[in-house]
């Protein structure tokens, strides 16, 4: 029972995360420009009713939709050209919604040695926007996307050990 109290939980800040985008036939490209990512999962559920009952009997489960937003700090070129260098070299102008479906993997590691990852599969963008203003300190591209599947955040190093010091602190080994 004491082991339940020894379990530690850690968290990550945005500076503990690295994003890579894996485009088919190109391979993974690491992006330091990703400044925000959000997603939501929506699944239709409809109540099932029967004659003679006031309350619902249950729910049906419908289709699942995964959608979200990718926000990139823009430096000197579009991230599309970083992903698909061959297209840029050929002189073709491409927008984000023309990219093939890609996967996004976010790897996390903090100063305590905790590591986790999260992956979003089959990302396809459908809106693209850019914010430029004299009032903003940076330029940002924002893309809304649909995705086919997602692996929620999960630890990748379960074997971390915890040692409690006599001074009341916690030391992670």
Buried (B, 14 or more C-beta within 10 A) or exposed (E): EEEEEEEEEBEBEEEBBBBBBBBEEBEEBEBEBBBEBEBEEEEEEEEEEEEEEEEEEEEEEEEEEBBBBBBBBBEEEBBBBBBBEEBBEEEEEBEBBEBEBBBBBBBBBBEEEBBBBBBBBBBBBEEBEEEEEEEEEEEBBBBBBBBEEBEEEEBEEEEBEEEEEEEEEEEBE
